[in-house]
Amino acid sequence: MKVAVDGKTVDVRVTAHLRWDPPLETIIETAPIAEVLELECIVLNAARMARQVRREELEQLEAILQKPPLEPNHR
């Protein structure tokens, strides 16, 4: 993800466990607060969307598991 810092573009990576590279403290010290807040919103929205997808996948699996087994067709 690219973030503008003092007119320069800095590459920032955020892992699934919300570890920041460079550390969040460094970003806060060097970036305008509005950009840090915008970055936080992007990360939180991405995490929220990922949780929603997982929740939907679990609901689909639960629905499949709750269906009665099909009766064999004896002709």
Phi and psi in radians as a Rosetta constraint file:
Dihedral C 1 N 2 CA 2 C 2 CIRCULARHARMONIC -1.762 0.35
Dihedral N 2 CA 2 C 2 N 3 CIRCULARHARMONIC 2.378 0.35
Dihedral C 2 N 3 CA 3 C 3 CIRCULARHARMONIC -2.276 0.35
Dihedral N 3 CA 3 C 3 N 4 CIRCULARHARMONIC 2.337 0.35
Dihedral C 3 N 4 CA 4 C 4 CIRCULARHARMONIC -1.434 0.35
Dihedral N 4 CA 4 C 4 N 5 CIRCULARHARMONIC 2.241 0.35
Dihedral C 4 N 5 CA 5 C 5 CIRCULARHARMONIC -2.255 0.35
Dihedral N 5 CA 5 C 5 N 6 CIRCULARHARMONIC 2.035 0.35
Dihedral C 5 N 6 CA 6 C 6 CIRCULARHARMONIC 0.851 0.35
Dihedral N 6 CA 6 C 6 N 7 CIRCULARHARMONIC 0.785 0.35
Dihedral C 6 N 7 CA 7 C 7 CIRCULARHARMONIC 1.399 0.35
Dihedral N 7 CA 7 C 7 N 8 CIRCULARHARMONIC -0.081 0.35
Dihedral C 7 N 8 CA 8 C 8 CIRCULARHARMONIC -1.913 0.35
Dihedral N 8 CA 8 C 8 N 9 CIRCULARHARMONIC 2.618 0.35
Dihedral C 8 N 9 CA 9 C 9 CIRCULARHARMONIC -1.639 0.35
Dihedral N 9 CA 9 C 9 N 10 CIRCULARHARMONIC 2.235 0.35
Dihedral C 9 N 10 CA 10 C 10 CIRCULARHARMONIC -2.005 0.35
Dihedral N 10 CA 10 C 10 N 11 CIRCULARHARMONIC 2.378 0.35
Dihedral C 10 N 11 CA 11 C 11 CIRCULARHARMONIC -1.497 0.35
Dihedral N 11 CA 11 C 11 N 12 CIRCULARHARMONIC 2.166 0.35
Dihedral C 11 N 12 CA 12 C 12 CIRCULARHARMONIC -2.140 0.35
Dihedral N 12 CA 12 C 12 N 13 CIRCULARHARMONIC 2.265 0.35
Dihedral C 12 N 13 CA 13 C 13 CIRCULARHARMONIC -1.901 0.35
Dihedral N 13 CA 13 C 13 N 14 CIRCULARHARMONIC 2.442 0.35
Dihedral C 13 N 14 CA 14 C 14 CIRCULARHARMONIC -2.212 0.35
Dihedral N 14 CA 14 C 14 N 15 CIRCULARHARMONIC 2.148 0.35
Dihedral C 14 N 15 CA 15 C 15 CIRCULARHARMONIC -1.534 0.35
Dihedral N 15 CA 15 C 15 N 16 CIRCULARHARMONIC 3.033 0.35
Dihedral C 15 N 16 CA 16 C 16 CIRCULARHARMONIC -1.067 0.35
Dihedral N 16 CA 16 C 16 N 17 CIRCULARHARMONIC -0.453 0.35
Dihedral C 16 N 17 CA 17 C 17 CIRCULARHARMONIC -1.638 0.35
Dihedral N 17 CA 17 C 17 N 18 CIRCULARHARMONIC 0.288 0.35
Dihedral C 17 N 18 CA 18 C 18 CIRCULARHARMONIC 1.018 0.35
Dihedral N 18 CA 18 C 18 N 19 CIRCULARHARMONIC 0.684 0.35
Dihedral C 18 N 19 CA 19 C 19 CIRCULARHARMONIC -1.592 0.35
Dihedral N 19 CA 19 C 19 N 20 CIRCULARHARMONIC 2.361 0.35
Dihedral C 19 N 20 CA 20 C 20 CIRCULARHARMONIC -1.773 0.35
Dihedral N 20 CA 20 C 20 N 21 CIRCULARHARMONIC 2.424 0.35
Dihedral C 20 N 21 CA 21 C 21 CIRCULARHARMONIC -2.363 0.35
Dihedral N 21 CA 21 C 21 N 22 CIRCULARHARMONIC 1.838 0.35
Dihedral C 21 N 22 CA 22 C 22 CIRCULARHARMONIC -1.208 0.35
Dihedral N 22 CA 22 C 22 N 23 CIRCULARHARMONIC 2.906 0.35
Dihedral C 22 N 23 CA 23 C 23 CIRCULARHARMONIC -0.974 0.35
Dihedral N 23 CA 23 C 23 N 24 CIRCULARHARMONIC 2.576 0.35
Dihedral C 23 N 24 CA 24 C 24 CIRCULARHARMONIC -0.982 0.35
Dihedral N 24 CA 24 C 24 N 25 CIRCULARHARMONIC -0.604 0.35
Dihedral C 24 N 25 CA 25 C 25 CIRCULARHARMONIC -1.047 0.35
Dihedral N 25 CA 25 C 25 N 26 CIRCULARHARMONIC -0.692 0.35
Dihedral C 25 N 26 CA 26 C 26 CIRCULARHARMONIC -1.159 0.35
Dihedral N 26 CA 26 C 26 N 27 CIRCULARHARMONIC -0.725 0.35
Dihedral C 26 N 27 CA 27 C 27 CIRCULARHARMONIC -1.104 0.35
Dihedral N 27 CA 27 C 27 N 28 CIRCULARHARMONIC -0.775 0.35
Dihedral C 27 N 28 CA 28 C 28 CIRCULARHARMONIC -1.116 0.35
Dihedral N 28 CA 28 C 28 N 29 CIRCULARHARMONIC -0.663 0.35
Dihedral C 28 N 29 CA 29 C 29 CIRCULARHARMONIC -1.211 0.35
Dihedral N 29 CA 29 C 29 N 30 CIRCULARHARMONIC -0.527 0.35
Dihedral C 29 N 30 CA 30 C 30 CIRCULARHARMONIC -1.885 0.35
Dihedral N 30 CA 30 C 30 N 31 CIRCULARHARMONIC -0.279 0.35
Dihedral C 30 N 31 CA 31 C 31 CIRCULARHARMONIC -1.884 0.35
Dihedral N 31 CA 31 C 31 N 32 CIRCULARHARMONIC 2.616 0.35
Dihedral C 31 N 32 CA 32 C 32 CIRCULARHARMONIC -1.057 0.35
Dihedral N 32 CA 32 C 32 N 33 CIRCULARHARMONIC 2.522 0.35
Dihedral C 32 N 33 CA 33 C 33 CIRCULARHARMONIC -1.035 0.35
Dihedral N 33 CA 33 C 33 N 34 CIRCULARHARMONIC -0.591 0.35
Dihedral C 33 N 34 CA 34 C 34 CIRCULARHARMONIC -1.069 0.35
Dihedral N 34 CA 34 C 34 N 35 CIRCULARHARMONIC -0.677 0.35
Dihedral C 34 N 35 CA 35 C 35 CIRCULARHARMONIC -1.239 0.35
Dihedral N 35 CA 35 C 35 N 36 CIRCULARHARMONIC -0.624 0.35
Dihedral C 35 N 36 CA 36 C 36 CIRCULARHARMONIC -1.138 0.35
Dihedral N 36 CA 36 C 36 N 37 CIRCULARHARMONIC -0.763 0.35
Dihedral C 36 N 37 CA 37 C 37 CIRCULARHARMONIC -1.127 0.35
Dihedral N 37 CA 37 C 37 N 38 CIRCULARHARMONIC -0.684 0.35
Dihedral C 37 N 38 CA 38 C 38 CIRCULARHARMONIC -1.096 0.35
Dihedral N 38 CA 38 C 38 N 39 CIRCULARHARMONIC -0.737 0.35
Dihedral C 38 N 39 CA 39 C 39 CIRCULARHARMONIC -1.102 0.35
Dihedral N 39 CA 39 C 39 N 40 CIRCULARHARMONIC -0.743 0.35
Dihedral C 39 N 40 CA 40 C 40 CIRCULARHARMONIC -1.066 0.35
Dihedral N 40 CA 40 C 40 N 41 CIRCULARHARMONIC -0.719 0.35
Dihedral C 40 N 41 CA 41 C 41 CIRCULARHARMONIC -1.093 0.35
Dihedral N 41 CA 41 C 41 N 42 CIRCULARHARMONIC -0.726 0.35
Dihedral C 41 N 42 CA 42 C 42 CIRCULARHARMONIC -1.066 0.35
Dihedral N 42 CA 42 C 42 N 43 CIRCULARHARMONIC -0.806 0.35
Dihedral C 42 N 43 CA 43 C 43 CIRCULARHARMONIC -1.142 0.35
Dihedral N 43 CA 43 C 43 N 44 CIRCULARHARMONIC -0.780 0.35
Dihedral C 43 N 44 CA 44 C 44 CIRCULARHARMONIC -1.141 0.35
Dihedral N 44 CA 44 C 44 N 45 CIRCULARHARMONIC -0.682 0.35
Dihedral C 44 N 45 CA 45 C 45 CIRCULARHARMONIC -1.140 0.35
Dihedral N 45 CA 45 C 45 N 46 CIRCULARHARMONIC -0.695 0.35
Dihedral C 45 N 46 CA 46 C 46 CIRCULARHARMONIC -1.111 0.35
Dihedral N 46 CA 46 C 46 N 47 CIRCULARHARMONIC -0.734 0.35
Dihedral C 46 N 47 CA 47 C 47 CIRCULARHARMONIC -1.129 0.35
Dihedral N 47 CA 47 C 47 N 48 CIRCULARHARMONIC -0.707 0.35
Dihedral C 47 N 48 CA 48 C 48 CIRCULARHARMONIC -1.109 0.35
Dihedral N 48 CA 48 C 48 N 49 CIRCULARHARMONIC -0.749 0.35
Dihedral C 48 N 49 CA 49 C 49 CIRCULARHARMONIC -1.133 0.35
Dihedral N 49 CA 49 C 49 N 50 CIRCULARHARMONIC -0.696 0.35
Dihedral C 49 N 50 CA 50 C 50 CIRCULARHARMONIC -1.121 0.35
Dihedral N 50 CA 50 C 50 N 51 CIRCULARHARMONIC -0.719 0.35
Dihedral C 50 N 51 CA 51 C 51 CIRCULARHARMONIC -1.107 0.35
Dihedral N 51 CA 51 C 51 N 52 CIRCULARHARMONIC -0.693 0.35
Dihedral C 51 N 52 CA 52 C 52 CIRCULARHARMONIC -1.099 0.35
Dihedral N 52 CA 52 C 52 N 53 CIRCULARHARMONIC -0.747 0.35
Dihedral C 52 N 53 CA 53 C 53 CIRCULARHARMONIC -1.080 0.35
Dihedral N 53 CA 53 C 53 N 54 CIRCULARHARMONIC -0.796 0.35
Dihedral C 53 N 54 CA 54 C 54 CIRCULARHARMONIC -1.080 0.35
Dihedral N 54 CA 54 C 54 N 55 CIRCULARHARMONIC -0.729 0.35
Dihedral C 54 N 55 CA 55 C 55 CIRCULARHARMONIC -1.067 0.35
Dihedral N 55 CA 55 C 55 N 56 CIRCULARHARMONIC -0.769 0.35
Dihedral C 55 N 56 CA 56 C 56 CIRCULARHARMONIC -1.124 0.35
Dihedral N 56 CA 56 C 56 N 57 CIRCULARHARMONIC -0.701 0.35
Dihedral C 56 N 57 CA 57 C 57 CIRCULARHARMONIC -1.096 0.35
Dihedral N 57 CA 57 C 57 N 58 CIRCULARHARMONIC -0.736 0.35
Dihedral C 57 N 58 CA 58 C 58 CIRCULARHARMONIC -1.120 0.35
Dihedral N 58 CA 58 C 58 N 59 CIRCULARHARMONIC -0.711 0.35
Dihedral C 58 N 59 CA 59 C 59 CIRCULARHARMONIC -1.096 0.35
Dihedral N 59 CA 59 C 59 N 60 CIRCULARHARMONIC -0.693 0.35
Dihedral C 59 N 60 CA 60 C 60 CIRCULARHARMONIC -1.124 0.35
Dihedral N 60 CA 60 C 60 N 61 CIRCULARHARMONIC -0.753 0.35
Dihedral C 60 N 61 CA 61 C 61 CIRCULARHARMONIC -1.117 0.35
Dihedral N 61 CA 61 C 61 N 62 CIRCULARHARMONIC -0.731 0.35
Dihedral C 61 N 62 CA 62 C 62 CIRCULARHARMONIC -1.074 0.35
Dihedral N 62 CA 62 C 62 N 63 CIRCULARHARMONIC -0.721 0.35
Dihedral C 62 N 63 CA 63 C 63 CIRCULARHARMONIC -1.106 0.35
Dihedral N 63 CA 63 C 63 N 64 CIRCULARHARMONIC -0.704 0.35
Dihedral C 63 N 64 CA 64 C 64 CIRCULARHARMONIC -1.130 0.35
Dihedral N 64 CA 64 C 64 N 65 CIRCULARHARMONIC -0.756 0.35
Dihedral C 64 N 65 CA 65 C 65 CIRCULARHARMONIC -1.207 0.35
Dihedral N 65 CA 65 C 65 N 66 CIRCULARHARMONIC -0.447 0.35
Dihedral C 65 N 66 CA 66 C 66 CIRCULARHARMONIC -1.482 0.35
Dihedral N 66 CA 66 C 66 N 67 CIRCULARHARMONIC -0.195 0.35
Dihedral C 66 N 67 CA 67 C 67 CIRCULARHARMONIC -1.212 0.35
Dihedral N 67 CA 67 C 67 N 68 CIRCULARHARMONIC 2.446 0.35
Dihedral C 67 N 68 CA 68 C 68 CIRCULARHARMONIC -1.187 0.35
Dihedral N 68 CA 68 C 68 N 69 CIRCULARHARMONIC 2.608 0.35
Dihedral C 68 N 69 CA 69 C 69 CIRCULARHARMONIC -1.140 0.35
Dihedral N 69 CA 69 C 69 N 70 CIRCULARHARMONIC 2.621 0.35
Dihedral C 69 N 70 CA 70 C 70 CIRCULARHARMONIC -1.253 0.35
Dihedral N 70 CA 70 C 70 N 71 CIRCULARHARMONIC 2.421 0.35
Dihedral C 70 N 71 CA 71 C 71 CIRCULARHARMONIC -1.343 0.35
Dihedral N 71 CA 71 C 71 N 72 CIRCULARHARMONIC 2.395 0.35
Dihedral C 71 N 72 CA 72 C 72 CIRCULARHARMONIC -1.149 0.35
Dihedral N 72 CA 72 C 72 N 73 CIRCULARHARMONIC 2.539 0.35
Dihedral C 72 N 73 CA 73 C 73 CIRCULARHARMONIC -1.566 0.35
Dihedral N 73 CA 73 C 73 N 74 CIRCULARHARMONIC 1.829 0.35
Dihedral C 73 N 74 CA 74 C 74 CIRCULARHARMONIC -1.728 0.35
Dihedral N 74 CA 74 C 74 N 75 CIRCULARHARMONIC 1.912 0.35
